[in-house]
Amino acid sequence: MRICGAVLISGGKRPPVKEGFILYHSNLQIQIFGDHGSLADVLGAITPLDRFEHSFSSFAALSQEAVAAGDILILPEDASAEMLWQAESWRKAGSVTVLCCTSARLAELQEAELAAADLIWPLPLTPALAQFEFSALQKTLKDRKDAWLTRRWLDTAIDSIPELVWFKDIRGAHLKVNDSFCSAVSKTKEQIQGRGHYYIWDIPEDEYQRGEYICLESEAETMRRRKTCLFDEKVKTKQGMRQFQTYKSPIFDEDGKTILGTVGVAHDVTELRNMNNELEIVFNSIPLGILICDSDWTISSVRGRIGEYFSIDGKDLLRKNYQDWKRQNLTEEHPGIRPGYQEAMLEIGGDRRVLEFLEEPITDIFQNVTGYLCLYGDVTMERKYEEEMFRSANRDFLTGFYNRRYFYEFLTRNRSSQPLALLYMDIDDFKQVNDRFGHQYGDKALAMAAEEIRTAFPGCVTARMGGDEFVTAVVGQISREELASKADSLLRGITGRTWMAECNLPMSISIGISCTANPGVSVDELVRQADIAMYISKRSGKCRYCFYAPDMDTREHIQG
């Protein structure tokens, strides 16, 4: 069948393609020019190699269209020099020109004519020889295609990763780089190929002479050790110094022994190292101790003020179990003031400190716990200050007793359903002596009275209600006899004191007592009852105690 002056002879059998191995497929268009007899039939009988198939066309004369369409061009022996050069100018890139000729004709060809052909097939071309030559050509084309595919794999792989990748020959000249490398140095692959380090990174040659040995030394080390090595390398660029973590590997020849060059893969860790430096500055400047543990609480990092708090070298804590170490060093552990925090006491050389600490899990992106972050802060001064603030807000400065407000708050919060007894106390003739001798002696009398009250009622809650009046609360079961005994003890203690030693003026106190087992009776009511009983004691001669009774509420009895 003739088509446009060509005869379509036959096509080679298409071999079955292995499932899972369809990487490329090539249809070789084989153009046969001139009279070659049954050559197309002979070649068409050859089974194509894997991923290849053949199509044959026969042409009586050379044409640009036929030449441009062919992958393999088979020219006759009588092809002139002009015909060879014409085919050379018309053929497409990658095509192969085959000249069939006898040895006599071969001897006549000039060098320029030979240069226009890629292969010479000797004539006469027997079927066996034709099959041999064509099979060899098939293998060459397949090797070329496989090599192209391998290069494509390599280029696609290295250009798709953010790391810098380069290949160097044994002298250090760059043979291949990836897109990330080009972006880092602001040059094209063509500009980089075959060039050295100082040109690529725009380093002045004098600096290169002084500093290039850094990279060369690591590559020499890689070739000496004959295996992949990891290096930390600093490189000067237009953007300043950059820090790279670099893997370098030797490239071996086919013999597996001769080294042809090296391949390098570099990860720019400049920002990461800068971040680490910034974190280190933060860790060292904040007033905290920091412990980082792995998932089983093994201490892996010690930062900040841990060594200062515990008077140890932080390195001694590495690889220890955090929970065991904490139990051995911290006491009185309890919840802290802030949510999530805990507090504990630390004693070193008799010095007691209060440490506030937080233990937070470290999780990965799947919320799996990979470790723990433990933060420690010394809050000793803060707690002392808080205690002072509490004391100032809730206690009387002179006697150290609670003030009226906190006394009521305390009883309301802690009384529960327990029995409660109140002793309301007033120093006798305090105003007259205070006015006569001055507040200095009045304050002295208040302090002495407070001392005796503490002695008589240890562990009880006492408040200074104002002026020379005090009230003591006894929470829990206690008999009238016990209360009376304690009141007697207090009276004896007070009367054993004097206002002023030089004038031998005795002190005394009057006490009123109220008590109830009924939790429904309010603190205000008990204070009122004890206050009434105290006034009865004063009207009865002072320096005594009196239990409240309901009939004391009558006006006549109070006034009487």
C-alpha distance (Angstrom), angle and dihedral (degrees) to the residues before:
residue distance angle dihedral
M1 . . .
R2 3.80 . .
I3 3.81 120.0 .
C4 3.81 119.0 -176.7
G5 3.76 92.9 -26.5
A6 3.78 92.8 -44.6
V7 3.76 130.7 106.2
L8 3.79 116.2 -139.0
I9 3.78 101.3 -144.7
S10 3.80 108.8 177.9
G11 3.79 146.2 -54.8
G12 3.77 128.5 -119.4
K13 3.77 119.1 -112.1
R14 3.76 114.0 -90.3
P15 3.81 108.3 -126.3
P16 3.77 119.6 -134.7
V17 3.80 111.2 -92.7
K18 3.77 116.4 -127.8
E19 3.80 111.0 -116.2
G20 3.80 111.9 -108.4
F21 3.82 93.7 20.2
I22 3.82 101.6 85.1
L23 3.80 98.4 128.6
Y24 3.79 100.2 137.9
H25 3.78 137.8 -14.3
S26 3.81 125.7 -152.0
N27 3.78 127.8 -164.1
L28 3.81 107.0 -162.3
Q29 3.79 112.5 -148.9
I30 3.83 105.5 -152.0
Q31 3.80 114.3 -163.3
I32 3.85 116.5 -163.4
F33 3.81 115.0 -163.7
G34 3.83 124.0 -164.4
D35 3.76 129.6 4.2
H36 3.82 110.6 -37.0
G37 3.75 97.4 152.4
S38 3.79 113.1 -142.6
L39 3.84 95.3 -9.0
A40 3.80 92.5 119.9
D41 3.80 90.7 53.5
V42 3.80 92.1 48.3
L43 3.81 93.4 48.8
G44 3.81 93.4 41.0
A45 3.78 90.2 59.9
I46 3.81 90.6 63.3
T47 3.83 113.7 99.0
P48 3.81 110.6 -121.1
L49 3.76 118.3 -120.0
D50 3.80 122.2 -104.9
R51 3.84 112.5 -61.2
F52 3.85 91.6 10.3
E53 3.79 135.5 101.0
H54 3.82 132.1 177.6
S55 3.78 136.6 -133.4
F56 3.86 120.4 -172.8
S57 3.78 128.2 -156.9
S58 3.82 127.2 178.1
F59 3.82 123.3 -149.7
A60 3.78 129.7 -173.9
A61 3.79 92.9 -150.5
L62 3.78 140.0 19.5
S63 3.82 117.3 -93.4
Q64 3.78 131.8 174.3
E65 3.80 92.3 -126.1
A66 3.81 93.5 52.2
V67 3.82 93.7 44.1
A68 3.82 93.6 47.6
A69 3.82 91.3 51.6
G70 3.78 96.6 51.2
D71 3.78 130.3 96.8
I72 3.80 92.6 -172.9
L73 3.80 118.9 30.8
I74 3.85 115.1 -163.8
L75 3.80 110.9 -165.2
P76 3.84 126.2 -165.9
E77 3.80 126.1 -115.0
D78 3.79 92.7 -106.5
A79 3.81 92.4 58.4
S80 3.76 106.3 134.5
A81 3.77 125.9 -137.0
E82 3.81 88.8 -104.5
M83 3.81 89.8 52.3
L84 3.81 91.0 51.4
W85 3.79 93.0 49.0
Q86 3.79 91.3 45.0
A87 3.80 90.9 53.4
E88 3.82 88.5 47.8
S89 3.80 91.4 55.8
W90 3.85 96.4 43.4
R91 3.79 102.0 42.7
K92 3.77 121.6 100.3
A93 3.78 124.5 -114.4
G94 3.76 113.5 -80.7
S95 3.79 96.5 20.6
V96 3.81 121.2 130.9
T97 3.82 124.0 -131.1
V98 3.83 116.0 -151.6
L99 3.83 120.1 -168.0
C100 3.81 116.5 -160.5
C101 3.80 111.8 -155.2
T102 3.78 145.1 141.9
S103 3.76 122.7 -107.4
A104 3.82 89.4 -105.1
R105 3.76 92.1 54.6
L106 3.80 90.3 44.9
A107 3.77 89.7 56.5
E108 3.80 90.3 55.8
L109 3.82 95.8 52.5
Q110 3.77 118.1 106.2
E111 3.77 123.1 -132.8
A112 3.83 92.0 -105.8
E113 3.80 90.3 53.1
L114 3.77 92.4 49.4
A115 3.80 89.7 49.8
A116 3.82 89.6 59.4
A117 3.83 91.3 61.3
D118 3.80 126.3 69.1
L119 3.80 97.8 -163.9
I120 3.83 136.9 19.1
W121 3.82 117.7 -147.3
P122 3.82 110.8 -164.2
L123 3.77 121.2 -127.5
P124 2.95 136.5 -103.4
L125 3.83 85.0 56.0
T126 3.78 106.6 -159.2
P127 3.81 117.8 -162.7
A128 3.80 90.6 -107.8
L129 3.81 92.1 49.6
A130 3.81 91.8 45.2
Q131 3.79 90.8 51.9
F132 3.80 90.7 47.5
E133 3.80 94.2 50.3
F134 3.80 93.9 43.6
S135 3.81 92.9 47.3
A136 3.80 89.6 51.6
L137 3.81 89.9 49.6
Q138 3.80 90.6 49.1
K139 3.81 89.6 53.0
T140 3.80 91.4 49.6
L141 3.79 92.3 50.3
K142 3.80 91.8 46.3
D143 3.80 91.2 49.6
R144 3.79 88.6 49.9
K145 3.81 91.4 49.8
D146 3.81 92.4 46.0
A147 3.80 89.5 49.3
W148 3.81 89.5 50.3
L149 3.81 89.7 50.7
T150 3.79 91.7 49.2
R151 3.80 90.7 50.4
R152 3.80 89.5 48.6
W153 3.80 90.6 51.3
L154 3.78 90.9 49.3
D155 3.81 95.1 45.4
T156 3.80 93.2 46.5
A157 3.79 92.1 46.9
I158 3.81 97.8 48.6
D159 3.81 94.0 40.2
S160 3.81 91.8 53.8
I161 3.81 96.6 58.5
P162 3.82 125.9 79.1
E163 3.80 94.3 -136.2
L164 3.81 120.9 96.0
V165 3.82 111.9 -106.1
W166 3.79 127.0 -172.0
F167 3.79 140.7 164.2
K168 3.80 121.1 -148.8
D169 3.74 133.8 -173.3
I170 3.76 120.4 -125.9
R171 3.83 90.7 -87.6
G172 3.81 92.9 55.8
A173 3.82 98.9 -105.2
H174 3.80 114.0 143.4
L175 3.82 112.3 -115.1
K176 3.82 101.1 172.7
V177 3.80 135.0 5.5
N178 3.79 134.7 175.3
D179 3.79 130.8 -119.0
S180 3.82 92.8 -96.9
F181 3.79 89.7 57.1
C182 3.81 90.7 50.8
S183 3.80 90.7 49.3
A184 3.80 91.5 50.1
V185 3.82 93.8 52.7
S186 3.84 97.4 32.3
K187 3.81 93.2 -126.0
T188 3.79 136.5 114.5
K189 3.77 124.4 -112.1
E190 3.79 89.4 -110.3
Q191 3.81 91.0 55.0
I192 3.79 91.7 48.5
Q193 3.79 100.1 45.2
G194 3.79 112.6 105.9
R195 3.82 93.8 3.8
G196 3.78 130.8 118.9
H197 3.75 134.4 -122.3
Y198 3.80 101.8 -90.9
Y199 3.80 94.3 51.7
I200 3.79 93.8 45.8
W201 3.81 94.7 48.3
D202 3.82 93.7 38.2
I203 3.78 94.6 -120.2
P204 3.84 116.3 158.5
E205 3.78 109.9 -106.4
D206 3.80 93.2 -119.0
E207 3.80 90.2 55.9
Y208 3.78 89.0 45.6
Q209 3.80 89.9 55.0
R210 3.80 89.6 53.1
G211 3.80 99.6 40.4
E212 3.80 111.5 22.3
Y213 3.78 90.7 90.4
I214 3.80 88.5 78.2
C215 3.82 93.5 71.1
L216 3.78 93.8 32.6
E217 3.76 90.2 51.6
S218 3.80 92.8 55.3
E219 3.80 91.6 48.0
A220 3.78 90.9 48.2
E221 3.81 88.0 50.6
T222 3.82 90.2 50.9
M223 3.81 92.0 51.4
R224 3.78 91.5 44.4
R225 3.80 93.0 51.7
R226 3.83 90.8 40.7
K227 3.82 93.1 -144.9
T228 3.79 141.5 81.4
C229 3.81 112.4 -67.2
L230 3.80 132.6 -171.4
F231 3.81 120.7 -136.3
D232 3.79 138.7 177.7
E233 3.79 106.2 -138.9
K234 3.78 133.3 -179.0
V235 3.80 116.5 -149.5
K236 3.79 127.4 -170.8
T237 3.80 111.8 -134.2
K238 3.78 137.1 167.1
Q239 3.78 86.9 -92.8
G240 3.80 91.8 53.7
M241 3.78 131.1 -101.8
R242 3.79 116.7 -14.6
Q243 3.78 128.0 -166.5
F244 3.81 117.7 -139.5
Q245 3.77 132.2 -173.1
T246 3.78 101.5 -147.9
Y247 3.80 134.3 -166.7
K248 3.80 113.1 -160.4
S249 3.80 125.9 -173.3
P250 3.80 132.8 -177.6
I251 3.82 118.8 -117.4
F252 3.82 113.0 -138.3
D253 3.80 129.4 -153.0
E254 3.81 122.2 -123.2
D255 3.78 90.7 -82.3
G256 3.80 89.7 63.7
K257 3.81 90.1 -129.3
T258 3.79 110.6 68.4
I259 3.80 113.5 80.8
L260 3.80 114.0 -138.5
G261 3.80 98.6 -178.9
T262 3.78 142.6 -60.7
V263 3.79 140.4 -80.3
G264 3.78 121.2 -145.7
V265 3.81 133.1 -163.4
A266 3.81 115.2 -170.2
H267 3.78 129.1 -171.6
D268 3.80 114.8 -159.6
V269 3.81 104.6 -129.6
T270 3.80 96.5 167.7
E271 3.78 94.6 112.4
L272 3.79 91.6 41.9
R273 3.80 91.5 51.5
N274 3.81 90.0 46.0
M275 3.79 88.3 51.5
N276 3.79 90.7 49.2
N277 3.79 90.0 50.8
E278 3.79 90.5 49.6
L279 3.80 91.0 48.6
E280 3.78 89.9 48.7
I281 3.80 89.8 53.2
V282 3.80 90.0 48.8
F283 3.81 92.8 47.2
N284 3.79 91.5 50.1
S285 3.80 95.4 45.2
I286 3.80 103.4 45.6
P287 3.83 116.1 86.6
L288 3.79 93.9 -118.5
G289 3.76 139.4 100.9
I290 3.80 113.5 -130.2
L291 3.79 129.2 -159.5
I292 3.80 122.6 -178.9
C293 3.80 117.0 -161.5
D294 3.78 132.9 -174.5
S295 3.80 122.8 -123.0
D296 3.82 94.0 -76.8
W297 3.85 92.6 49.5
T298 3.79 95.2 -102.9
I299 3.81 108.4 151.3
S300 3.80 109.4 -117.4
S301 3.81 103.0 165.8
V302 3.81 135.6 26.1
R303 3.81 120.0 -164.2
G304 3.78 141.0 163.1
R305 3.80 122.5 8.1
I306 3.79 102.6 -16.2
G307 3.81 90.9 111.4
E308 3.80 90.8 49.7
Y309 3.82 94.0 48.7
F310 3.79 95.9 47.5
S311 3.83 99.2 30.1
I312 3.80 92.7 -124.1
D313 3.77 139.8 114.4
G314 3.80 106.0 -97.3
K315 3.82 90.3 -138.3
D316 3.82 88.6 66.7
L317 3.82 89.4 66.7
L318 3.79 95.7 56.9
R319 3.83 114.7 115.1
K320 3.83 91.7 10.1
N321 3.79 121.4 125.8
Y322 3.79 107.7 -103.3
Q323 3.81 96.9 -149.0
D324 3.82 92.5 51.3
W325 3.80 91.3 46.9
K326 3.80 92.0 49.3
R327 3.82 93.3 51.3
Q328 3.79 90.5 51.3
N329 3.80 96.0 49.2
L330 3.82 109.2 31.1
T331 3.82 127.7 64.2
E332 3.82 136.7 -176.0
E333 3.79 93.3 28.7
H334 3.81 113.6 -170.0
P335 3.83 139.7 151.9
G336 3.78 114.2 -71.4
I337 3.77 129.5 -129.8
R338 3.80 94.5 -103.5
P339 3.83 119.3 66.2
G340 3.79 112.5 -95.3
Y341 3.81 94.0 14.2
Q342 3.78 127.7 110.2
E343 3.78 131.6 -160.6
A344 3.77 132.5 -148.7
M345 3.77 139.9 170.6
L346 3.78 122.4 -107.9
E347 3.81 121.5 -163.0
I348 3.80 119.9 -166.4
G349 3.80 120.2 165.3
G350 3.80 92.6 -19.5
D351 3.80 91.9 -51.5
R352 3.81 113.0 124.4
R353 3.78 119.1 -153.0
V354 3.76 132.8 179.8
L355 3.80 112.9 -136.8
E356 3.76 123.9 -165.4
F357 3.80 113.7 -156.5
L358 3.79 140.3 179.8
E359 3.80 126.6 -159.7
E360 3.80 113.2 -160.6
P361 3.83 126.9 177.2
I362 3.81 118.6 -122.2
T363 3.81 111.2 -139.6
D364 3.79 134.6 -170.4
I365 3.80 124.7 -132.8
F366 3.82 89.3 -81.1
Q367 3.83 90.8 55.0
N368 3.81 91.8 -111.5
V369 3.80 112.7 147.8
T370 3.80 108.2 -114.3
G371 3.79 98.5 168.5
Y372 3.79 147.3 -34.2
L373 3.80 135.2 -96.5
C374 3.81 113.8 -148.3
L375 3.81 118.5 -168.1
Y376 3.81 122.3 -167.0
G377 3.78 127.7 -168.4
D378 3.81 130.1 179.5
V379 3.83 106.3 -126.3
T380 3.81 97.0 167.1
M381 3.79 94.4 116.8
E382 3.81 92.0 43.0
R383 3.81 91.6 53.6
K384 3.80 91.9 46.7
Y385 3.77 89.6 50.2
E386 3.80 90.6 48.2
E387 3.80 89.9 50.9
E388 3.78 89.9 51.4
M389 3.78 90.9 48.5
F390 3.80 90.2 48.6
R391 3.76 91.4 48.7
S392 3.78 91.9 48.2
A393 3.78 92.4 48.5
N394 3.81 98.1 43.0
R395 3.81 108.0 25.6
D396 3.75 136.6 66.0
F397 3.79 109.7 -111.0
L398 3.83 95.7 -143.2
T399 3.82 101.5 46.3
G400 3.81 102.2 20.0
F401 3.83 89.9 -128.5
Y402 3.80 121.8 132.7
N403 3.78 117.5 -91.5
R404 3.82 122.9 -116.8
R405 3.83 95.1 -95.8
Y406 3.79 96.4 51.8
F407 3.81 91.4 42.3
Y408 3.79 90.3 60.7
E409 3.83 92.0 43.8
F410 3.80 91.7 50.2
L411 3.79 95.2 50.4
T412 3.79 93.1 44.3
R413 3.83 90.1 51.7
N414 3.83 99.4 41.1
R415 3.81 107.7 28.4
S416 3.81 96.7 83.0
S417 3.84 109.7 161.7
Q418 3.80 96.6 -37.7
P419 3.82 123.7 122.5
L420 3.79 113.8 -94.6
A421 3.81 133.0 -155.7
L422 3.82 126.3 -173.4
L423 3.79 127.8 -161.9
Y424 3.81 112.3 -160.9
M425 3.85 111.3 -161.3
D426 3.78 133.3 -170.0
I427 3.83 126.4 -179.1
D428 3.80 109.9 -122.7
D429 3.83 118.9 -116.5
F430 3.79 90.4 -3.8
K431 3.81 95.1 144.7
Q432 3.78 95.3 52.3
V433 3.79 94.1 48.8
N434 3.82 91.9 42.3
D435 3.80 90.9 51.4
R436 3.80 93.0 44.3
F437 3.78 101.9 44.2
G438 3.82 101.8 23.1
H439 3.77 138.4 -110.6
Q440 3.78 92.9 -72.2
Y441 3.81 90.6 70.2
G442 3.79 91.6 37.9
D443 3.81 90.6 56.7
K444 3.82 88.8 47.6
A445 3.81 90.0 54.3
L446 3.83 92.0 49.2
A447 3.80 91.2 51.2
M448 3.82 91.7 48.8
A449 3.81 91.3 48.9
A450 3.81 90.6 49.7
E451 3.80 90.3 52.1
E452 3.82 91.5 53.6
I453 3.81 92.8 46.3
R454 3.82 90.6 54.2
T455 3.78 89.9 50.3
A456 3.80 93.6 49.9
F457 3.80 95.7 43.1
P458 3.82 108.8 31.6
G459 3.80 114.4 -176.8
C460 3.80 93.9 12.6
V461 3.78 126.3 120.5
T462 3.80 114.6 -107.6
A463 3.79 129.7 -179.6
R464 3.77 133.9 -170.0
M465 3.78 102.1 -130.2
G466 3.79 93.9 -167.6
G467 3.81 137.8 -62.5
D468 3.81 108.7 -0.1
E469 3.82 97.0 -20.4
F470 3.81 124.7 110.3
V471 3.78 134.3 176.4
T472 3.81 126.8 -160.7
A473 3.81 123.2 -162.7
V474 3.80 121.1 -150.2
V475 3.80 107.9 -164.6
G476 3.80 117.5 -162.3
Q477 3.75 138.1 27.2
I478 3.83 113.6 -27.4
S479 3.82 130.3 151.6
R480 3.80 126.9 -125.7
E481 3.79 88.0 -115.3
E482 3.81 91.7 57.1
L483 3.80 90.9 47.5
A484 3.78 90.6 49.1
S485 3.81 90.8 49.3
K486 3.80 91.8 51.8
A487 3.81 91.8 46.3
D488 3.85 89.7 51.4
S489 3.80 89.9 49.9
L490 3.81 90.4 52.0
L491 3.81 92.8 48.0
R492 3.80 90.8 52.0
G493 3.76 91.8 48.4
I494 3.82 93.1 49.8
T495 3.83 95.9 45.3
G496 3.79 88.6 51.4
R497 3.79 87.4 67.0
T498 3.79 129.4 75.9
W499 3.76 130.3 -148.3
M500 3.77 92.2 -135.2
A501 3.75 124.9 7.5
E502 3.81 93.2 -150.9
C503 3.81 93.5 58.2
N504 3.80 97.2 32.1
L505 3.81 92.4 -133.5
P506 3.83 108.0 168.9
M507 3.83 124.2 -135.5
S508 3.78 125.2 -135.9
I509 3.79 139.1 172.1
S510 3.78 136.6 -153.4
I511 3.83 120.5 -140.1
G512 3.78 133.2 -160.9
I513 3.81 119.9 -168.1
S514 3.81 129.5 -159.2
C515 3.78 125.7 174.4
T516 3.79 139.6 172.5
A517 3.78 141.3 173.2
N518 3.80 90.9 -156.7
P519 3.82 110.6 100.8
G520 3.79 88.5 -160.4
V521 3.81 91.6 71.6
S522 3.82 106.7 94.6
V523 3.77 125.9 -130.1
D524 3.80 89.4 -118.0
E525 3.80 90.2 56.7
L526 3.80 93.2 48.7
V527 3.83 90.5 48.8
R528 3.82 89.6 51.1
Q529 3.80 91.5 49.8
A530 3.81 93.4 47.6
D531 3.81 90.0 47.2
I532 3.83 90.8 53.8
A533 3.80 90.8 48.2
M534 3.84 89.8 50.4
Y535 3.81 91.7 54.2
I536 3.80 89.6 49.7
S537 3.83 87.3 54.6
K538 3.82 91.0 52.8
R539 3.82 92.9 47.8
S540 3.75 88.9 48.0
G541 3.80 92.5 61.2
K542 3.82 105.5 -72.8
C543 3.82 127.0 -109.9
R544 3.77 92.3 75.4
Y545 3.80 142.9 88.9
C546 3.78 131.3 -118.9
F547 3.83 132.5 -167.4
Y548 3.77 116.7 -134.2
A549 3.80 117.4 -108.6
P550 3.82 126.2 -175.3
D551 3.80 93.5 -117.8
M552 3.81 88.8 64.1
D553 3.80 87.2 76.9
T554 3.84 92.1 72.4
R555 3.76 112.2 103.0
E556 3.77 93.2 -134.4
H557 3.80 92.9 56.1
I558 3.78 93.4 46.8
Q559 3.77 93.1 49.4
G560 3.79 92.8 42.0
